[in-house]
Structures are given as C-alpha cells and as structure tokens.
Amino acid sequence: MIGDPLLSAEERAYRDQASQAISALIPPDLPERMDRNEILYPKEHLKEMAKRRYLGVPVPAALNGGGRDILSDALVNEQAGYWGSAALACCRSFTSHGGVILWKYGSPYLHDHYLRPTLAGEKFVCQALTEPGAGSDAAAIQTTAERRGKTYVLNGQKRFIDGAQSVDYIIVAAKVRRGGHDAIAMFCVDTDRPGYHIKEVQTDWMGFRGLGSAWIAFENLEIPAANLIGEESQGWKILMEELAIERVVATRAQLGQALRALQIAANYAEHRKAFGKRLRDHQWIAFTVAGLATRLDAAYLLNTRAARLLDQGLGKAARLEVAMAKLEGVEAAWEVIDQSLQILGGIGYTKKYPIERILRDVRASRLTAGSTEMMRLIIERETFERLRDPAFRGEFVGDELRGSPLQGPGA
C-alpha cells in the first residue's frame, strides 16, 4: 500500500479520520480559486480545521492543540495536500510548526495572546525568515531588533512571505546584535503595528498561489519586549527546531499531492487506449507506474522515520534523516507528478485534470524550507561524519604496497 503500511492501527485510523473530515470541509473548487488568487489565505477553511483540532496538532489540548505528535501533524498535512493544495497545506502547517515553538519556548503571555487564539482559528500567523540578501544562508539575515527599554524596534525587509497580506501576526527572525546565527532571536510581530509595510504584492507566482504572499518591510516597528520568543540566545536553536518540523510536515503534503496525481494517471491508463490496447498494457507505461509507486512509497517511509525521530526528541541528532526525508520527498513528488502528467499526454497539460496545477505548486517545495541543494549539503556532511571509521589507516591510501588501510602495515 502506498502511503506507509507501517503506521500503527491507531495512526491509520487518525489519518483516515482526517481524510474524511478534510475532504468534507474543502469545496472541490477551492484549489482552483486559490490558484486564481480569488482567495488570499483560506481563513474560513482554517477555522473549520481548528474546530477539529487540526491546527497545532502536536500542541497540548489545554492550549487548543491536538495533543498528539509530529507524525500525526504530518498525516493531517498529507490530507490537506491530497484533498486541497500545497498552498492550503502550507497555511495549515504554519500553525503547527509555529505553534510548537510558541508552546515550547513562549511565555504564558505569548500562550494567551497568540498561541491559544491561533489554534482556535481566531488569529492567523505566518513566518518571516527569507530576505532579499539571505535565503539558504539564514545566518546572513540583516533585519535587526534593537532593545530599547521595554520594547524592541525592528528594521529590515523580508520577501516571499506567505500570508503577509492576510495574517494577524508574523513569527520573525531578526538580529539583536552584530554577528551570525548566534545573534538571531525570534519575535511575534503584529501586522497592524505602525511601521509594518507591504512593499510588493507577490501573487503572480508560477504556482503556490492563494497565500497572500508579499515583500514586506519593518520601519522602526516597535513591539513589546514580551514578544520575544524564549531568550535572545535561543533564536537559532528555535529556528532550526522549527525548520526541522516544517521540512517533515510540509513535505508530507507534497507526497499527498503526488499520490493524488499518480492515482489519476493509473486510472487514466486503465481506460485510455492507444495502438489497440489500454495504456497500462503497454510495458513502458506499466513499468513507469511501478517505478513511480516504488519511489513514492520509499519517500513516505523516509518521512515517517524522520517524524518518529523528531517525536523521540532527537532533534539535531536527526538532521540527516530529516534532510533525507525532505530531499527525497520533494524530488520523488516532482518526478511522480511530472511523469503522471506525461502519462496523460496533452490532456494532462490542460485544466481538465488538476495535475498541471499540482505540478506548478509542488515545484516550489524544491526551494522552500531549505532548498534541495542545502539538503544535499547537510546529507553529505552528516554522512561523511557518520561513516568515518577511526580504525581506517588513511596513511596507506595510495601506498598500499606498504600496508593496508583496512589491515595495517605489511598487510
């Protein structure tokens, strides 16, 4: 079964329940309406999800969360992607990975003023990290937060901020002093404060539309010091923890979209005929579907493994597994969707089927929350570190007549 047969019976039941609930609350035309930017942030649908505790799934129920774990959050996001779109799943996942860090590092004030109403569907949130001069190099951000008595004053710009036109507050990464990642702190910034400006509306993207995205600026924007999340010294740690969750949970939505595309392609191949027989009876088509199913299933298993490791609290120790899950997840999703469109042929390139939109949406996932290049960089570093054998005699490499790197001198 594609979609991880290793889930427990309880986990499968939760996933199936989420599938039924989300499919019922999402109108069939919602993905296309978001794609046309007729909706700039699906607030009404997020409110419905909040009623079912599908926002902030890993956050305790006492704070309006789901009281479950990160894997459960990924399962919900998979259904948001399958039945809705990558953009809808993105909006939902903001509340979870943002909610987790507010729960773990936020003060009682932040819990009451931001977290509880967000998970109840009364406030809406996004995050702001990327800047004109800092994307993958997150430590190079230039936005500053200067402490002035009982306030912080923010200055700087962020771009590609999903939801920036529509949300009530933003979780912002900013530097509290000169330096690299050690100077970063995290803040809750209300969008109705003086000094918050939308410099450019960004709705004309290739895909991933309907988010109310924008290029924004903070110009002497003042917030209470109480809006600091955790301590100033914890910013980078908080950011990395949030990104790890996002990489797993958001990628699960791409897998849900890929599964939808593959199902369409497989069923199309069962009924479309060419050269006197069904497409599925042509070996190339049949073997293509077999290969896509195998790769997609492997991506699901990597994703589940990474989620379980995060649920065990491994965090930094699971950097390799999280990066593998993110890399293979989005790359597998891209191949599956692209080849599914190919199976449909010309009709797949039209809006008669949703695959062309899914393809455009999922392309963004190879850039967001850590590009595929960054994931490969993490993987190669962690892999070489884990494979390092202290008993390997490197001095004999290239000089094997004198000795063996594996067995020592004279071997």
C-alpha positions as CSV (number, residue, x, y, z in Angstrom):
1,M,0.0,0.0,0.0
2,I,1.4,3.4,-1.0
3,G,1.4,5.8,1.9
4,D,3.3,3.9,4.7
5,P,1.8,0.5,5.7
6,L,4.0,0.6,8.9
7,L,1.7,3.1,10.6
8,S,0.0,1.6,13.7
9,A,-3.7,0.8,13.6
10,E,-4.4,3.9,15.7
11,E,-2.3,6.1,13.4
12,R,-4.1,4.8,10.3
13,A,-7.4,5.5,11.9
14,Y,-6.4,9.0,12.8
15,R,-5.2,9.6,9.2
16,D,-8.4,8.2,7.8
17,Q,-10.5,10.3,10.1
18,A,-8.5,13.4,9.0
19,S,-9.0,12.4,5.3
20,Q,-12.8,12.2,5.8
21,A,-13.0,15.4,7.7
22,I,-10.8,17.5,5.4
23,S,-12.4,16.1,2.2
24,A,-15.8,17.2,3.6
25,L,-14.8,20.7,4.6
26,I,-12.8,21.6,1.4
27,P,-15.0,22.6,-1.6
28,P,-13.9,21.0,-4.8
29,D,-13.2,24.4,-6.4
30,L,-11.1,25.7,-3.5
31,P,-7.7,24.7,-5.0
32,E,-8.5,26.4,-8.4
33,R,-9.9,29.5,-6.6
34,M,-6.7,29.8,-4.7
35,D,-4.7,29.2,-7.8
36,R,-6.5,32.2,-9.4
37,N,-5.8,34.3,-6.3
38,E,-9.5,34.7,-5.7
39,I,-8.7,33.7,-2.1
40,L,-5.7,35.3,-0.4
41,Y,-5.3,33.0,2.6
42,P,-8.1,30.4,3.3
43,K,-9.2,31.7,6.7
44,E,-12.7,30.2,6.7
45,H,-11.3,26.7,6.0
46,L,-8.6,27.0,8.6
47,K,-11.3,27.9,11.1
48,E,-13.1,24.7,10.3
49,M,-9.9,22.8,10.8
50,A,-9.4,24.5,14.1
51,K,-12.8,23.1,15.3
52,R,-11.4,19.6,14.7
53,R,-8.0,20.4,16.4
54,Y,-6.2,20.1,13.1
55,L,-4.2,23.3,13.8
56,G,-1.2,22.8,16.1
57,V,-1.7,19.0,16.2
58,P,1.4,18.4,18.4
59,V,0.5,21.2,20.9
60,P,-1.3,20.2,24.2
61,A,-5.0,20.2,24.1
62,A,-5.0,22.7,27.1
63,L,-3.6,25.2,24.6
64,N,-6.2,24.4,21.9
65,G,-3.9,22.0,20.1
66,G,-4.4,18.4,19.1
67,G,-2.4,16.9,21.9
68,R,-0.7,14.4,19.6
69,D,2.7,14.3,17.9
70,I,4.6,15.4,14.8
71,L,3.8,12.3,12.8
72,S,0.1,13.0,13.4
73,D,0.7,16.5,12.2
74,A,2.3,15.2,9.1
75,L,-0.6,12.8,8.4
76,V,-3.1,15.7,8.7
77,N,-1.0,17.8,6.3
78,E,-0.8,14.9,3.8
79,Q,-4.6,15.0,3.6
80,A,-4.7,18.8,3.3
81,G,-2.4,18.4,0.3
82,Y,-4.3,15.4,-1.2
83,W,-7.7,17.0,-0.9
84,G,-6.7,20.6,-1.2
85,S,-3.5,22.0,-2.4
86,A,0.1,22.7,-1.4
87,A,-0.9,26.3,-0.6
88,L,-3.7,25.2,1.8
89,A,-1.4,22.7,3.5
90,C,1.2,25.4,3.8
91,C,-1.2,27.7,5.7
92,R,-2.2,24.9,8.0
93,S,1.3,23.8,8.7
94,F,2.3,27.4,9.8
95,T,0.0,27.0,12.8
96,S,1.7,23.7,13.7
97,H,5.4,24.3,13.5
98,G,4.9,27.9,14.7
99,G,2.6,26.7,17.4
100,V,5.1,24.1,18.6
101,I,7.9,26.7,19.2
102,L,5.4,29.1,20.9
103,W,4.3,26.3,23.1
104,K,7.8,25.1,24.0
105,Y,9.6,28.5,24.2
106,G,6.8,31.1,24.6
107,S,5.9,32.7,27.9
108,P,2.4,32.4,29.4
109,Y,1.7,35.9,27.9
110,L,2.6,34.6,24.4
111,H,0.5,31.5,25.0
112,D,-2.6,33.5,25.9
113,H,-2.2,36.4,23.5
114,Y,-1.0,34.4,20.4
115,L,-1.0,30.6,20.7
116,R,-4.4,29.9,22.1
117,P,-6.3,32.2,19.7
118,T,-4.3,30.9,16.7
119,L,-5.1,27.3,17.4
120,A,-8.7,28.2,17.9
121,G,-8.9,29.8,14.5
122,E,-9.3,33.3,15.9
123,K,-5.8,34.6,14.8
124,F,-3.7,33.8,11.8
125,V,0.1,33.5,11.6
126,C,3.0,33.1,9.2
127,Q,6.7,33.2,9.5
128,A,9.3,35.6,8.1
129,L,12.9,34.5,7.6
130,T,13.9,35.0,3.9
131,E,15.3,38.4,2.9
132,P,16.5,39.9,-0.4
133,G,20.1,39.1,0.5
134,A,19.5,35.9,2.6
135,G,17.8,32.8,1.6
136,S,19.6,29.5,2.2
137,D,22.2,31.4,4.2
138,A,19.8,32.1,7.1
139,A,22.6,33.4,9.3
140,A,23.2,36.3,6.9
141,I,19.8,38.0,7.6
142,Q,20.1,41.8,8.1
143,T,16.8,42.6,9.8
144,T,17.5,44.0,13.3
145,A,15.7,44.1,16.6
146,E,17.2,46.8,18.8
147,R,16.3,46.6,22.5
148,R,15.0,50.0,23.8
149,G,13.8,49.7,27.4
150,K,10.7,47.6,27.5
151,T,10.5,47.4,23.7
152,Y,12.3,46.1,20.6
153,V,12.4,48.2,17.5
154,L,12.6,46.3,14.2
155,N,14.1,47.4,10.9
156,G,14.6,45.4,7.7
157,Q,13.0,43.6,4.8
158,K,11.6,40.1,4.2
159,R,10.4,38.7,1.0
160,F,8.4,35.7,-0.3
161,I,6.5,35.8,3.0
162,D,3.4,33.6,2.6
163,G,0.4,35.1,4.3
164,A,2.0,38.5,4.8
165,Q,-1.1,40.3,3.4
166,S,-3.6,38.5,5.4
167,V,-2.3,37.3,8.8
168,D,-2.6,38.9,12.2
169,Y,1.0,38.4,13.3
170,I,4.3,37.0,12.0
171,I,7.0,35.0,13.7
172,V,10.0,37.0,12.7
173,A,13.7,36.1,12.8
174,A,15.9,39.2,13.5
175,K,19.3,40.0,14.8
176,V,19.6,41.6,18.2
177,R,23.3,42.5,17.7
178,R,26.1,42.1,15.2
179,G,27.1,38.6,14.4
180,G,26.0,35.4,12.7
181,H,23.5,32.8,13.8
182,D,24.3,33.4,17.4
183,A,22.8,36.9,17.1
184,I,19.4,35.8,15.9
185,A,16.3,36.0,18.1
186,M,12.6,35.2,17.3
187,F,9.7,37.5,17.8
188,C,5.9,37.7,17.4
189,V,5.2,40.8,15.4
190,D,1.6,42.1,14.9
191,T,0.9,43.2,11.4
192,D,-1.4,46.1,12.5
193,R,1.5,48.0,14.1
194,P,2.9,51.3,12.7
195,G,6.0,50.5,10.7
196,Y,4.7,47.4,9.0
197,H,4.7,47.9,5.3
198,I,3.9,45.7,2.2
199,K,6.4,46.8,-0.4
200,E,5.2,44.4,-3.1
201,V,2.3,42.0,-3.5
202,Q,3.6,38.7,-4.7
203,T,0.7,36.8,-6.2
204,D,1.9,36.3,-9.8
205,W,4.0,33.2,-9.0
206,M,4.2,30.1,-11.2
207,G,2.2,28.2,-8.6
208,F,1.7,28.0,-4.9
209,R,-0.8,30.8,-5.1
210,G,-3.7,32.0,-2.9
211,L,-1.4,32.7,0.1
212,G,-1.4,36.5,0.1
213,S,2.4,36.5,-0.2
214,A,4.3,39.7,-0.1
215,W,7.7,41.5,0.1
216,I,7.5,43.3,3.5
217,A,9.4,45.9,5.4
218,F,9.7,46.8,9.1
219,E,10.5,50.5,9.5
220,N,11.1,51.4,13.2
221,L,8.4,49.0,14.1
222,E,8.1,48.8,17.9
223,I,6.9,45.7,19.8
224,P,6.8,44.9,23.5
225,A,9.9,43.1,24.8
226,A,7.4,40.4,26.0
227,N,7.0,39.4,22.3
228,L,10.4,37.8,22.3
229,I,10.1,34.0,22.0
230,G,12.3,32.3,24.5
231,E,15.6,34.1,25.2
232,E,17.7,36.2,22.8
233,S,20.4,33.5,22.8
234,Q,17.9,30.8,21.8
235,G,16.9,32.2,18.4
236,W,19.0,29.9,16.2
237,K,18.1,26.8,18.2
238,I,14.4,27.7,17.9
239,L,14.7,28.4,14.2
240,M,16.4,25.1,13.5
241,E,13.8,23.2,15.5
242,E,11.0,24.9,13.7
243,L,12.6,24.2,10.3
244,A,13.1,20.5,11.1
245,I,9.4,20.2,11.8
246,E,8.5,22.1,8.7
247,R,10.7,20.0,6.5
248,V,8.9,16.9,7.6
249,V,5.3,18.1,7.9
250,A,5.3,20.3,4.7
251,T,6.9,17.6,2.6
252,R,4.2,15.2,3.6
253,A,1.7,17.4,1.8
254,Q,3.8,17.1,-1.3
255,L,3.6,13.3,-1.0
256,G,-0.2,13.6,-0.7
257,Q,-0.3,15.6,-3.9
258,A,2.0,13.2,-5.7
259,L,-0.2,10.3,-4.6
260,R,-3.3,12.1,-6.0
261,A,-1.5,12.7,-9.3
262,L,-0.4,9.0,-9.5
263,Q,-3.9,7.8,-8.8
264,I,-5.2,9.9,-11.6
265,A,-2.6,8.7,-14.0
266,A,-3.0,5.0,-13.1
267,N,-6.8,5.2,-13.5
268,Y,-6.4,7.1,-16.8
269,A,-4.1,4.4,-18.0
270,E,-6.7,1.7,-17.2
271,H,-9.2,3.3,-19.6
272,R,-7.3,5.2,-22.3
273,K,-6.5,3.2,-25.3
274,A,-3.6,3.7,-27.8
275,F,-2.5,1.4,-30.6
276,G,-5.3,-1.0,-29.9
277,K,-4.8,-1.6,-26.2
278,R,-5.0,0.1,-22.9
279,L,-2.1,2.4,-21.9
280,R,-1.5,0.1,-18.9
281,D,-1.0,-2.8,-21.2
282,H,2.0,-1.0,-22.8
283,Q,5.0,-2.1,-20.9
284,W,6.6,1.3,-20.8
285,I,3.5,2.8,-19.1
286,A,3.1,-0.1,-16.7
287,F,6.7,-0.1,-15.7
288,T,6.7,3.7,-15.3
289,V,3.8,3.4,-12.8
290,A,5.6,0.6,-11.0
291,G,8.7,2.7,-10.6
292,L,6.8,5.8,-9.5
293,A,4.9,3.8,-6.9
294,T,8.1,2.4,-5.5
295,R,9.8,5.7,-5.3
296,L,6.8,7.4,-3.7
297,D,6.4,4.6,-1.1
298,A,10.1,4.9,-0.2
299,A,9.6,8.7,0.3
300,Y,6.7,8.0,2.6
301,L,8.8,5.7,4.7
302,L,11.6,8.2,5.0
303,N,9.2,10.9,6.0
304,T,7.6,8.7,8.7
305,R,11.0,7.7,10.1
306,A,12.1,11.4,10.3
307,A,8.8,12.3,12.1
308,R,9.2,9.5,14.6
309,L,12.8,10.6,15.4
310,L,11.6,14.1,16.0
311,D,8.9,12.8,18.2
312,Q,11.6,11.0,20.2
313,G,13.2,14.4,20.9
314,L,16.4,13.6,18.9
315,G,16.2,17.0,17.0
316,K,19.8,17.8,16.0
317,A,20.7,14.2,16.1
318,A,18.2,13.5,13.3
319,R,19.5,16.2,10.9
320,L,20.5,13.5,8.4
321,E,17.2,11.7,8.4
322,V,15.2,14.9,8.2
323,A,17.3,16.2,5.3
324,M,16.9,12.8,3.5
325,A,13.1,12.9,4.1
326,K,12.9,16.4,2.7
327,L,15.2,15.9,-0.3
328,E,13.8,12.6,-1.4
329,G,10.2,13.6,-0.6
330,V,10.2,16.7,-2.8
331,E,12.3,15.1,-5.6
332,A,10.1,12.0,-5.6
333,A,6.9,14.1,-5.6
334,W,8.2,16.2,-8.5
335,E,9.1,13.1,-10.6
336,V,5.8,11.3,-9.8
337,I,3.7,14.3,-10.7
338,D,5.7,15.1,-13.9
339,Q,5.6,11.5,-15.1
340,S,1.9,11.3,-14.2
341,L,1.2,14.3,-16.5
342,Q,3.3,12.6,-19.2
343,I,1.1,9.5,-19.0
344,L,-2.0,11.6,-19.6
345,G,-0.3,13.3,-22.6
346,G,-1.7,16.6,-23.9
347,I,-4.9,16.5,-21.8
348,G,-2.7,16.4,-18.7
349,Y,-1.3,19.8,-19.7
350,T,-4.8,21.3,-19.6
351,K,-7.1,22.2,-16.6
352,K,-9.3,19.2,-17.4
353,Y,-7.2,17.5,-14.7
354,P,-5.5,19.0,-11.6
355,I,-2.1,17.6,-12.4
356,E,-0.8,20.7,-14.2
357,R,-1.7,22.8,-11.1
358,I,-0.2,20.3,-8.7
359,L,3.0,20.3,-10.8
360,R,3.3,24.1,-10.5
361,D,2.6,24.0,-6.8
362,V,5.0,21.3,-5.9
363,R,7.8,22.9,-7.8
364,A,8.1,25.4,-5.0
365,S,8.8,22.7,-2.5
366,R,12.2,22.2,-4.0
367,L,13.1,25.7,-2.9
368,T,11.3,26.3,0.3
369,A,12.2,25.3,3.9
370,G,15.7,24.5,2.7
371,S,16.5,24.0,-1.0
372,T,17.4,20.6,-2.4
373,E,21.0,21.9,-2.7
374,M,21.0,22.7,1.1
375,M,19.6,19.2,1.9
376,R,22.3,17.6,-0.2
377,L,24.9,19.7,1.7
378,I,23.5,18.6,5.1
379,I,23.4,14.9,3.9
380,E,26.9,14.8,2.6
381,R,28.3,16.4,5.9
382,E,26.3,14.1,8.2
383,T,27.0,11.1,6.0
384,F,30.8,11.5,6.0
385,E,30.7,12.1,9.7
386,R,28.7,9.0,10.5
387,L,30.7,6.8,8.1
388,R,34.1,7.9,9.5
389,D,36.0,4.9,10.7
390,P,38.7,5.7,13.3
391,A,40.4,2.4,12.5
392,F,40.8,3.2,8.8
393,R,44.6,3.8,8.2
394,G,44.4,6.7,5.8
395,E,48.2,7.0,5.6
396,F,48.2,3.8,3.5
397,V,45.8,5.2,0.8
398,G,47.9,5.3,-2.4
399,D,50.7,3.4,-0.7
400,E,49.0,0.0,-0.4
401,L,52.3,-1.8,-1.1
402,R,53.5,-0.7,2.3
403,G,50.3,-1.5,4.1
404,S,46.6,-1.8,4.0
405,P,44.2,1.0,5.1
406,L,42.0,-1.8,6.4
407,Q,44.5,-4.2,8.0
408,G,47.5,-2.1,8.8
409,P,51.3,-2.3,8.0
410,G,52.6,-5.1,5.9
411,A,49.2,-6.5,5.0
